[in-house]
């Protein structure tokens, strides 16, 4: 008899959190559960931990892959071993809440759906928990691509196999493109407004080799985002220019956080190529608000020209936000502290944090303006 659900867990140097993950999986009461652990080239004590738990519980199947072939291929190797009616993915530094897979499988059988999408929890810092309500208010299949995560869903294996669907072999955003390819095949779907996953935001993610933003990461993002945007706009879920702006903003944030100036300069051309290949009919103004230049100006700038232009743009935005702080005062709420434009001029506030800083203050500014009006 085939298992009801195969859970694929790729592991890369996951000794720090792997026990926590496996314990949460083994607490699942769903009968017919298959746990496929792919040790994807780990060089720490991960294999010993896998062996320990595999001896204790026959639901665990282990696969060794050396050398590391990246997160996409690690998951695809797991898919090739899976026998379950449905497939789930779990990263080795996260947790599954008790009863989650029972709820997902029950919903799948009740609706006979190809995919079930559910809510999840994000845990940061000292167990600060944020609940992500993915399903509330959503009515169309675009919910499948919400947040771009594989792990808050289960997938009917026959649907994936019939459509030849595997994780695209990229380092960065491969999950997002996979979900777009799934959506393109018009799956039946249902939603479960319960948390089925606990996602920990950590720098040392153990399913991947990727630790920093490099030229290769930006290149993969560019290739994936061009394909993703084309699929989503062709299906009519979002206009091409809207998709282009969202994708560029995402890539630009990563680009700002690159630690190597040489690689950042090289990757600048990738951003320019993305702009040249994308539609900006209705979003050129939003683009300029983000980077301080219109798309056509950005495309023809040199790296040094843009750095100088963006530096000026940052100072202007910070100055405007500081002015907002001075002019809008609400007694019931103390405005958050901000860095000054002078600090940015002195290099004490770098490009790495500036976009998040803008977003925080733009939201605060809009809120205060609405209250004053």
Secondary structure, DSSP 8 states (H G I E B T S, - for coil): ---SEEEEEEESS-TTTHHHHHHHHHT---SSEEEEEEEES--SSHHHHHHHHHHH-TTEEEEEESS--HHHHHHHHHHHH---SEEEE--TT-B--TTHHHHHHHHHHHHT-SEEEEEEEEEETTTEEEEE--STT--SGGGGGGGG-STTEEEEHHHHHHTT----S-SSSHHHHHHHHHHHT---EEEEEEEEEEEE--SS-TT-S--S--HHHHHHHHHHHHHHHHHHHHTTSS-HHHHHHHHHHHHHHHHHT-S-HHHHHHHHHHHHHHHHHS--TTTHHHHHHHHSS-HHHHHT--HHHHHHHHHHHHHHHHHHHHHHHHH---TTS-------HHHHHTTSS-HHHHHHHHHHHHHHHHHHHHHH-
